[in-house]
C-alpha cells in the first residue's frame, strides 16, 4: 500500500516538473531608431558643408524586423558609388557580436535661398541677374545643385529652357561661346618670332582656348585654330 502511494506521489511530481513552463533566454534586439539615426548620420557626413541645410527623411523600417543588438556602434555608409542623390541608399551594418547588415532608403532635400526665374527663358538665352529673384525654397537633393549668386551667371548661357518660377540649377547652364559661327576674326600665325595676321571666318562657335575650324579669307584654306579672345584665333606655322 505504502509502495503504491509513494509511486503515485513520485509520478505526480514528475508530471508537475514536465508541465512547468520553460522561459527562453531574453534576446535583446536593436532599436530601429538607432538604425535610422545611423543612416541619417551617414548622409550628413557625406554631405559635408551643406549638411546644416540638408533635410534627410529616413524610410520607416519594417516593424517585424528583429535584429540582434549590436555590441559596438553601427557602421553606416552611402551605398553604391557613394554619391548623394534625391533618393539615396545607405548600408547599415553591425560588425561586432551578432553581425548583420541591411539597406535603408533616405530622401534628401534642401531648404536654401536660390535663384528663381521671374519669367520663362528660352534655350540658349544669356541669363542676367534681372531675370531672377533670390527666394528660399525647399528643393529635392543637395543645395550645391542650385545657384544662389547672380555673379555665377557671368559668361553662361542656358542649356535648356527655364520656366517662370523654376529654381536655377547648375545643369541648366553651359559656358557661353565667345566666338560664334560666321563671325569675322583675326587669324594669327606665329613662328620663330615672326607673326602673320590675316582675316578669317569662324566655321563654328568657340570657347576660350578651344580649337575650332576657321577659313582664311585670303587663301580660302580651312585650318584649326585656338580661340584666344572674342576677336583673335591662333594657329602655329
Secondary structure, 3 states (H helix, E strand, C coil): CHHHHHHHHHHHHHHHHHHCCCCCCCCCECCHHHHHHHHHHHHHHHHHHHHHHEEEEECCCCCCCCCECCCCCCEEEECCCCCCCCEEEEEEEECCCCCEEEEEEEEEEEEEEEEEECCCECCCCCCCHHHEEEEEEEEECCHHHECCCHHHHCCEEECCCECCCCECEHHHEEECCCECCCCEEEEEEEECCEEEEEEEEECCCECCCCEEEEEECCCCCEEEEEECCCCEEEEEC
